[in-house]
Each structure stands twice: as C-alpha cells, then as structure tokens.
C-alpha cells in the first residue's frame, strides 16, 4: 500500500513540473493534416493585339481570314472556327498543349504563359475536358485598338429598324441589354448583299476604324463620358467615372426594371426618354449624329422640365419625387449638382 501511494505521488509531481507521461500510440490524437497549398493566382489576361501580330508578319488587313462570314451574312468569332486562326498561324500550338493539370506540374512557367493567352478570350483557364466560358466584353472595353463609328442619327430614321429596341435588345427576364448588343447580328439585318451591297458585313473598315476608342475620343477633346451630365445609368462607364471623380458611391438610374422597360405592356423605346437623340429640332447648337457626339453631349435633357414630366407626370411613377411642393428627392437620380 505504501509503495502504491509513493508511485502515485511521483506521478502527480511529474505532472506538476511539466513532465510528459508517455501514452500508448492508440490514445494519441491524430496529427493535423498539412494545409493544402493555396492555388497560384492566375496571370493577367493577354488580349489579342492586331498591332503585335502585324509585326510578326500576319496580314491583319485581311479580316476575313479570322472573322469569317457565315451563310446568313453574320460575322463569326474566331473561336467559331475551332481556334483554327490561331493554330494555322503556327504560333500558339504550344499554348493549347500547355493547359492541364499535368502541364501545370511539369512546367509552371509555360502553364502561366498559356493561361494568360487563354484568359484573353475565356473567363477561366480551360481544361482539355471542360468547355470554357467565352469572355463577353462591353463595347467600350473591346475597343483597345479600333473604335466603332457610325451615323447614329441616320439609323434612328431608318424605316426597316423596328424602333430603338431593334438594335438595343433587352432581355425579357433581367430587363438588361443582351450581352453583345447592339452588335453584328443587329447590323446584319440591314447590311446584307440585297439592301446594302457596298456595305455588307464584309466591309469591316466601314465601322471599325483604326485607333483605340480612348485615343480617338481624347483626340476630340473628350476625356470623360458626357462630362456635363449628372444623371448616370448604373454599371456604366460614365457612372464609374463620376464615382472615381467624387471618390464616393453616387446614385444612378437603373434601366433594368420592368417599370423602365415597359409601359402598358409594350416595350419602351429609347427615344421615349432620350428624345433629344432622335429629334433634330431639340439639338440647338449640339450635334447628335456620330457615336462620338453621344459621348460628348447629354442624352438626357431636362429643358423646360421635359424629363421630369416623363418620369413624374406621364408615367406618374415619380410624381412625388419630382414635385418640389411634396418634397422632391433629387438625389434619387442626380449624382451631383446639375452643371449643364
């Protein structure tokens, strides 16, 4: 009994001075699994450059060699030909072979280079067994080397175009503009061999003119999208510019609402609110013919309270918001002090 008490006392003393008592292997808790290494960040996308390919001996003036026209007169994206333009150039064959888990482990540097190439057109790095999602850019984001120019006012007067919504196509569910519109599909409605034989979709240079959109507009003295307009549409270039200038979030107008896209069950045409774009008698000393004109001048005009009339009295949705007697809520739409 005395020996047992002595052993017990020694064991307790050992615990008090931090001496570890050996435990059987089965009683020990399992060691934590090593943390999985964080995946390497994807490289910045390497977008296609006509200028760069010109220096490599590619005849970029032959648009049809990559941008083929289908039987219906529609312009096909290069990817619609199964990457053939890039593979035929014998420049990027190794990039197509350098994606995949084995390639990433075998040659990380080559995998990173190939990933940057893929991300120029796709949302994620495509794997050989997965169909990648094609990147759809907004029109102003896709004008790094060329800008699109056309006489917008003349197009509003064409009888074949079924109103503004014939080109500015709205999704029936989200009420936002369908990605890629206005685009080749809408232009091809009129620009075909029958109606405009000299201005078919093969005449790329009639709309796509050399020099980036940003450089072209800056050359015209347009550093900011509609600089004298303080009512901005949400998620647009102009709204982003105003927020950057103000250094804070600013209110914006949301087109993507059933109340703003329809009236009495019928589609609302753009000129219902942007009436100055299609009404030459309202221009005064301004011009609304080219796309550059639309970047410089306001497309919402409130002379004689016309715009407040359409928002608050004709549609009657915002009667209290635009009525100063009932307490107008100007900051519902206006991003900053009206300066025009």
C-alpha positions as CSV (number, residue, x, y, z in Angstrom):
1,X,0.0,0.0,0.0
2,X,2.8,2.4,0.9
3,X,4.5,1.6,-2.5
4,X,1.3,2.4,-4.4
5,X,1.0,5.8,-2.6
6,X,4.6,6.6,-3.3
7,X,4.2,5.9,-7.0
8,X,1.0,8.0,-7.2
9,X,2.8,10.9,-5.5
10,X,5.7,10.7,-8.0
11,X,3.3,10.6,-10.9
12,X,1.4,13.7,-9.7
13,X,4.7,15.5,-9.1
14,X,5.8,14.8,-12.6
15,X,2.6,16.4,-14.0
16,X,3.2,19.5,-11.8
17,X,6.6,20.2,-13.3
18,X,5.5,19.5,-16.9
19,X,7.0,16.1,-17.4
20,X,5.1,14.4,-20.2
21,X,3.7,11.0,-19.4
22,X,4.0,8.6,-22.3
23,X,0.7,7.4,-23.8
24,X,0.0,4.4,-25.9
25,X,0.0,5.1,-29.6
26,X,-3.7,4.4,-29.9
27,X,-4.6,7.0,-27.3
28,X,-2.8,9.9,-29.0
29,X,-4.9,12.3,-31.1
30,X,-4.2,12.2,-34.8
31,X,-1.8,14.7,-36.1
32,X,-3.4,17.6,-38.1
33,X,-3.3,17.2,-41.8
34,X,-0.9,19.7,-43.5
35,X,-2.7,22.6,-45.0
36,X,-3.2,22.4,-48.8
37,X,-1.1,25.0,-50.6
38,X,-3.0,27.9,-51.9
39,X,-3.5,27.8,-55.7
40,X,-1.3,30.2,-57.6
41,X,-3.1,33.3,-58.7
42,X,-4.0,33.4,-62.4
43,X,-1.9,35.7,-64.6
44,X,-3.3,38.8,-66.2
45,X,-5.1,38.1,-69.4
46,X,-3.1,38.7,-72.6
47,X,-5.5,40.1,-75.1
48,X,-5.2,39.8,-78.8
49,X,-3.3,42.7,-80.4
50,X,-3.6,43.4,-84.1
51,X,-0.5,45.7,-83.8
52,X,1.6,42.9,-82.3
53,X,0.5,40.4,-84.9
54,X,1.3,42.8,-87.7
55,X,4.9,43.0,-86.5
56,X,5.0,39.2,-86.7
57,X,4.1,39.1,-90.3
58,X,0.4,38.4,-90.0
59,X,-1.7,40.3,-92.6
60,X,-4.3,41.8,-90.2
61,X,-5.9,43.8,-93.1
62,X,-7.4,40.5,-94.3
63,X,-10.2,40.5,-91.7
64,X,-12.0,37.5,-93.3
65,X,-9.0,35.2,-92.6
66,X,-10.1,35.2,-88.9
67,X,-13.5,36.9,-88.9
68,X,-15.3,34.7,-91.3
69,X,-18.8,35.4,-92.6
70,X,-21.4,32.6,-92.4
71,X,-24.1,31.7,-95.0
72,X,-26.5,34.2,-93.3
73,X,-24.1,37.1,-93.6
74,X,-23.2,37.1,-89.9
75,X,-19.7,37.6,-88.6
76,X,-18.3,34.6,-86.8
77,X,-16.0,35.0,-83.9
78,X,-12.5,33.4,-84.4
79,X,-13.4,30.7,-81.9
80,X,-16.3,29.6,-84.0
81,X,-13.8,28.1,-86.4
82,X,-12.4,25.9,-83.6
83,X,-9.3,28.0,-82.8
84,X,-8.2,27.5,-86.4
85,X,-6.9,31.0,-87.0
86,X,-4.5,30.8,-84.0
87,X,-3.4,27.3,-84.8
88,X,-3.0,28.0,-88.6
89,X,-0.6,30.8,-87.7
90,X,1.6,28.1,-86.1
91,X,2.3,30.5,-83.2
92,X,0.1,29.2,-80.4
93,X,0.1,25.4,-80.8
94,X,2.2,25.0,-77.7
95,X,-0.1,27.2,-75.7
96,X,-3.1,24.9,-76.5
97,X,-1.0,21.9,-75.3
98,X,0.3,23.6,-72.1
99,X,-3.0,23.7,-70.2
100,X,-4.0,20.9,-68.0
101,X,-3.0,19.5,-64.6
102,X,0.0,17.6,-65.8
103,X,1.3,20.5,-67.8
104,X,0.9,22.8,-64.8
105,X,3.0,20.5,-62.6
106,X,5.6,19.7,-65.3
107,X,6.2,23.3,-66.5
108,X,4.6,26.1,-64.3
109,X,6.2,28.9,-66.3
110,X,4.8,27.6,-69.6
111,X,1.4,26.9,-68.0
112,X,1.3,30.5,-66.8
113,X,2.1,31.8,-70.2
114,X,-0.6,29.6,-71.8
115,X,-3.1,30.6,-69.1
116,X,-2.6,34.3,-69.9
117,X,-3.2,33.5,-73.6
118,X,-6.4,31.6,-72.8
119,X,-7.7,34.3,-70.4
120,X,-7.6,36.8,-73.2
121,X,-10.8,35.1,-74.6
122,X,-12.2,33.0,-71.7
123,X,-13.4,33.6,-68.2
124,X,-11.3,30.8,-66.7
125,X,-8.4,28.7,-67.8
126,X,-9.9,25.9,-70.0
127,X,-9.0,22.3,-69.3
128,X,-8.9,19.8,-72.1
129,X,-12.1,18.1,-70.8
130,X,-14.1,21.2,-70.0
131,X,-15.8,23.6,-72.3
132,X,-14.7,27.1,-71.3
133,X,-17.0,30.1,-71.0
134,X,-16.2,32.8,-73.5
135,X,-15.5,36.3,-72.2
136,X,-18.1,38.8,-73.3
137,X,-16.8,42.4,-73.0
138,X,-18.8,45.6,-73.0
139,X,-18.5,47.6,-76.2
140,X,-16.2,50.2,-74.8
141,X,-13.9,47.5,-73.2
142,X,-13.4,45.8,-76.5
143,X,-12.1,48.9,-78.3
144,X,-8.4,48.8,-77.4
145,X,-7.2,49.1,-81.0
146,X,-10.2,50.1,-83.1
147,X,-13.2,52.3,-82.4
148,X,-16.6,51.9,-83.9
149,X,-18.2,54.9,-85.6
150,X,-21.4,55.3,-87.4
151,X,-24.1,58.0,-88.0
152,X,-26.4,57.1,-85.2
153,X,-29.0,59.8,-86.0
154,X,-29.4,58.5,-89.6
155,X,-30.0,55.0,-88.2
156,X,-32.8,56.3,-86.0
157,X,-34.6,57.5,-89.1
158,X,-34.4,54.1,-91.0
159,X,-37.8,52.6,-91.5
160,X,-36.5,49.0,-91.6
161,X,-35.2,49.2,-88.0
162,X,-38.1,48.4,-85.6
163,X,-37.5,51.2,-83.2
164,X,-34.5,51.6,-80.9
165,X,-35.2,48.2,-79.4
166,X,-34.4,46.5,-82.7
167,X,-30.7,47.2,-82.1
168,X,-30.7,47.8,-78.3
169,X,-32.1,44.4,-77.5
170,X,-33.5,43.9,-73.9
171,X,-33.6,40.6,-72.1
172,X,-37.2,39.7,-71.2
173,X,-36.2,38.4,-67.7
174,X,-33.4,40.6,-66.4
175,X,-34.5,43.7,-68.4
176,X,-30.9,44.4,-69.1
177,X,-29.3,44.8,-72.5
178,X,-28.5,41.4,-74.1
179,X,-24.7,40.9,-74.0
180,X,-23.0,41.9,-77.2
181,X,-25.9,44.1,-78.5
182,X,-26.0,46.2,-80.4
183,X,-23.7,44.0,-82.4
184,X,-23.1,42.2,-85.7
185,X,-26.4,40.4,-85.5
186,X,-28.3,43.6,-85.5
187,X,-26.2,45.3,-88.1
188,X,-26.6,42.3,-90.4
189,X,-30.3,42.8,-90.6
190,X,-29.8,45.7,-93.0
191,X,-26.2,45.4,-94.1
192,X,-26.6,42.5,-96.5
193,X,-25.9,41.9,-100.2
194,X,-29.5,42.8,-101.1
195,X,-30.1,46.0,-99.1
196,X,-26.6,47.5,-98.9
197,X,-24.3,45.6,-101.4
198,X,-21.5,48.1,-100.8
199,X,-21.8,48.0,-97.0
200,X,-22.2,44.3,-96.1
201,X,-20.7,42.7,-93.0
202,X,-17.5,42.1,-95.0
203,X,-16.8,45.8,-95.1
204,X,-15.3,45.8,-91.6
205,X,-13.5,49.1,-92.0
206,X,-16.7,51.0,-92.6
207,X,-17.5,50.8,-88.9
208,X,-14.3,49.5,-87.2
209,X,-11.7,52.2,-87.7
210,X,-8.1,52.1,-86.5
211,X,-7.1,53.9,-83.3
212,X,-8.5,52.8,-79.9
213,X,-11.7,54.3,-78.7
214,X,-9.9,56.0,-75.8
215,X,-7.3,57.6,-78.0
216,X,-9.9,58.7,-80.6
217,X,-12.1,60.4,-78.0
218,X,-9.2,62.0,-76.3
219,X,-8.1,63.4,-79.7
220,X,-11.6,65.0,-80.0
221,X,-11.2,66.6,-76.5
222,X,-13.5,64.0,-74.8
223,X,-11.6,62.9,-71.7
224,X,-14.8,61.8,-69.9
225,X,-18.0,60.2,-71.0
226,X,-20.7,63.0,-71.1
227,X,-18.8,65.3,-68.7
228,X,-21.7,67.7,-68.1
229,X,-24.3,65.1,-67.3
230,X,-25.1,64.3,-63.7
231,X,-27.8,61.6,-64.2
232,X,-26.0,58.3,-64.8
233,X,-27.1,54.8,-65.6
234,X,-25.9,52.2,-63.2
235,X,-23.0,49.9,-64.1
236,X,-21.9,52.1,-67.0
237,X,-18.6,53.7,-67.9
238,X,-20.0,57.2,-67.1
239,X,-21.2,56.1,-63.7
240,X,-17.7,54.6,-62.9
241,X,-16.0,57.8,-64.0
242,X,-18.3,60.0,-61.8
243,X,-17.7,57.8,-58.7
244,X,-13.9,57.9,-59.3
245,X,-14.0,61.7,-59.6
246,X,-16.2,62.1,-56.5
247,X,-14.3,59.5,-54.5
248,X,-17.6,58.0,-53.2
249,X,-20.6,56.0,-54.2
250,X,-23.1,58.1,-56.2
251,X,-26.7,57.4,-57.1
252,X,-27.6,56.2,-60.6
253,X,-30.6,55.4,-62.8
254,X,-31.4,51.7,-63.2
255,X,-32.7,50.8,-66.6
256,X,-33.1,47.1,-65.5
257,X,-36.6,47.4,-64.2
258,X,-39.9,46.3,-65.7
259,X,-41.3,49.8,-65.0
260,X,-38.5,51.4,-67.0
261,X,-38.6,48.9,-69.9
262,X,-42.3,48.6,-70.5
263,X,-45.4,50.8,-70.5
264,X,-48.9,49.4,-70.6
265,X,-47.4,46.0,-71.6
266,X,-45.4,47.4,-74.6
267,X,-41.6,47.9,-74.8
268,X,-40.5,51.4,-74.1
269,X,-38.4,52.8,-76.9
270,X,-35.1,54.6,-76.0
271,X,-36.3,57.9,-77.6
272,X,-39.2,58.0,-75.1
273,X,-36.7,59.4,-72.6
274,X,-33.7,60.1,-74.8
275,X,-35.8,62.1,-77.2
276,X,-33.0,64.6,-78.0
277,X,-31.1,61.8,-79.8
278,X,-33.7,61.3,-82.4
279,X,-35.3,64.8,-82.6
280,X,-33.1,67.2,-84.6
281,X,-35.3,70.2,-83.6
282,X,-34.1,69.8,-80.0
283,X,-30.4,69.8,-80.7
284,X,-29.9,73.6,-80.5
285,X,-26.1,74.1,-81.0
286,X,-25.3,70.5,-80.4
287,X,-24.9,67.5,-82.7
288,X,-26.2,64.0,-82.2
289,X,-25.1,62.3,-85.4
290,X,-22.0,60.2,-84.6
291,X,-21.3,57.9,-81.7
292,X,-18.6,60.4,-80.6
293,X,-21.3,63.1,-80.4
294,X,-23.2,60.9,-78.0
295,X,-20.1,60.6,-75.8
296,X,-19.7,64.3,-75.6
297,X,-23.3,65.7,-75.2
298,X,-26.0,64.9,-72.7
299,X,-28.5,62.3,-73.9
300,X,-31.0,63.1,-71.1
301,X,-32.2,66.7,-71.4
302,X,-34.5,68.4,-69.0
303,X,-35.0,71.8,-70.6
304,X,-38.5,73.2,-69.6
305,X,-38.8,70.2,-67.2
306,X,-39.3,67.8,-70.0
307,X,-37.6,64.8,-68.4
308,X,-39.3,65.3,-65.0
309,X,-42.5,65.4,-67.0
310,X,-42.0,62.0,-68.4
311,X,-40.8,60.5,-65.1
312,X,-43.3,62.1,-62.8
313,X,-46.4,63.0,-64.7
314,X,-46.8,61.0,-67.9
315,X,-45.8,57.7,-66.3
316,X,-46.8,59.0,-62.8
317,X,-44.3,56.8,-61.1
318,X,-42.2,59.6,-59.6
319,X,-44.7,62.3,-59.1
320,X,-43.8,63.0,-55.5
321,X,-40.1,62.6,-56.3
322,X,-40.0,65.4,-58.9
323,X,-42.6,67.7,-57.2
324,X,-40.8,70.3,-55.1
325,X,-44.1,71.1,-53.2
326,X,-44.3,67.5,-51.9
327,X,-40.6,67.3,-51.2
328,X,-38.6,66.3,-54.2
329,X,-36.0,63.6,-53.9
330,X,-33.4,64.9,-56.4
331,X,-30.6,62.6,-55.2
332,X,-32.7,59.6,-56.2
333,X,-31.2,60.0,-59.7
334,X,-28.8,63.0,-59.7
335,X,-25.3,62.1,-58.9
336,X,-24.1,65.6,-58.2
337,X,-25.1,69.2,-58.8
338,X,-26.6,69.8,-62.2
339,X,-24.0,71.6,-64.2
340,X,-25.4,71.9,-67.7
